[in-house]
Amino acid sequence: MEFNRSQQGSEIKTREFDKMDFFKFQERIALSNCGHINPEKIEEYIGRSGYFALAKVLNEMSPQDVIDTIKKSGLRGRGGGGFPTGMKWEFALKSQNDQKYVVCNADEGDPGAFMDRSVLEGDPHAVLEAMAIAGYAIGASQGYIYVRAEYPIAVERLNTAIEQARKLGLLGKNIFNKGFDFDIDIRLGAGAFVCGEETALLASIEGKRGEPRPRPPFPAVSGLWGKPTIINNVETFANIPHIIRKGPEWFSSIGTEKSKGTKVFALAGKINNTGLIEVPMGTTLRTIIYDIGGGIPNNKKFKAAQTGGPSGGCISSELLDIEIDYDNLLAIGSMMGSGGLIVMDEDTCMVDVARFFLEFTQEESCGKCPPCRIGTKRMLEILTRITEGKGTPEDLENLETLAKTIKNASICGLGQTAPNPVLSTLRYFRDEYEAHIYDKKCPAGVCQAMASYSILSDKCIGCGLCAKACPTDAISGKVKEAHKIDAEKCIKCGACIEKCKFGAIVKK
Amino acid sequence: MRSLEELKNLKEKMDKEIALRESKGVPTIAVHMGTCGIANGAKDILNTLMSELKERNITDINITQTGCPGLCHSEPLMTVTVPGRTPYIYGKVTPESVKKIVAQHIVNNQPVAEFLVNLD
């Protein structure tokens, strides 16, 4: 049987990818091949000009040329820090040593973030090619990809890609007959959040406990086994072949004055179109949430968006029109982070959000330095107390003091940024903290301990379903008469609301 | 890989393969298999697709897998590309809808509007 090739059926019109609402505001560089090529076939990557950047670098450019190109492009680290990539490479080039290393940080740990995973699964060769280019630029012959063991498909496709590249001689000895050797191996991470921090990551590759150390010396001077090492994030690497092929001017024509190119975001939370997007730097949050993301489900109101995961901060509704780039986000007390973007609607309690993120960093704190180990614990205790309705006015002051101390005194980025969710919610939603502390109320109705349930006597028909559902017998009343809740007995579990078919039970 | 020429030859070979497919009008069906797609059942989709095509003895068709195109809210996704036409992106597909898509779109050239996510 043959595929029917007649022209009928053409009355059903579809749109090209880039004309769809979801894609038309996007500009896909790092994700350009994701969803379009078979990641397990190197030929398909080559078919889309893959490995031509490596060929160009080896045939036409000196290591310094490569670094100048990357510097000129304005590319900054996409893992969150935003350090200029070209400068990092130049430090490593200038560090004299018999052995240097290129490391790819694929230890993606922010809750709700999956940018790196998608690139590794959808276009693994882009990362391999970029690492080889980096190796040539700094004079390294060995690369490591540090990837989470929780990403089995990414690991599998990376392994396949490395095998294929070795087979074609795109990794290994004397690549393109230019006397350049470069190979890549994979190192699996066990899933500790702190190992996304570069010095902890290096310790983990060396087989030591994943703990950070103070910098300097920076890894570009003394990294893996004491040798000069550059560490770049997956998305940073995925941009490199495009910059080499299309030129630094092309790249720097995209984005804002100090943040060039695009940024990949993982849209999650209260948003209709959850997914993975890549937009030019300088795109507004409004465009991302409403035009690309399709708005908030059930017509709820937008309350805030969290960027930078547990290290970042929230962006409130007044700032919806801010152009997203590294510097603007820092100025409003958040940070770019690696690209997690969690959208929250009016039903979200910002104190509870701060508590959630701090619970995460507290659990992931490696424990090496006291400000982070003990400080985050104390902050979490205060936040928990506030959400339980036991907060005191001094708590806010103590939170701020602790936050500043932890930021200033912690060894690594985990501790230095851990207080950010608390500080930024205090900055934009202080009234919510105050309502919890002074009025013992949670305005969003999230914090169970402060909720109070009552029955509207005009709506209650006395069916008794709520009383049956109540685990503490707090509801009483005669059949066909309005029931009542005994606040003393009520444990605020919400079981009654779920059972009531008449909307007669309210939670405040 | 010993030279740029060798790489160029490989690319040309790929280009020719695609051009040949286009000149013959061979359609491509891509099942998007990132972790997100697979978690939503993309492996079942691929298996159902293969067995449906085998049962109907349809061979002049290119079946492939790709990573995630980003539309996680519509996973699992399957894209049918017919040379000379805009792609047909099917979202939230189930083994049942795959059978329907094969019967209607692939055999009878009638795209199934109800599962399309890129209707104009």
Interface residues (C-beta under 8 A of the other chain):
Chain A: M1 E2 F3 N4 R5 S6 Q8 G9 S10 I12 K13 T14 R15 E16 F17 M20 F22 F23 L31 N33 C34 G35 H36 I37 N38 P39 E40 E43 E44 I46 G47 S49 Y51 F52 A55 N59 F114 R117 S118 E121 G122 D123 Y151 I153 A154 L168 G169 L170 I175 F176 N177 N272 N273 T274 G275 L276 I277 E278
Chain B: M1 R2 S3 L4 L7 L10 K11 K13 M14 D15 I18 G25 V26 P27 H32 G34 T35 C36 I38 R56 N57 I58 D60 I61 T64 Q65 T66 G67 C68 P69 G70 L71 C72 H73 R85 T86 P87 Y88 I89 H105 I106 V107 N108 N109 Q110 P111 A113 L116 V117 N118 L119 D120
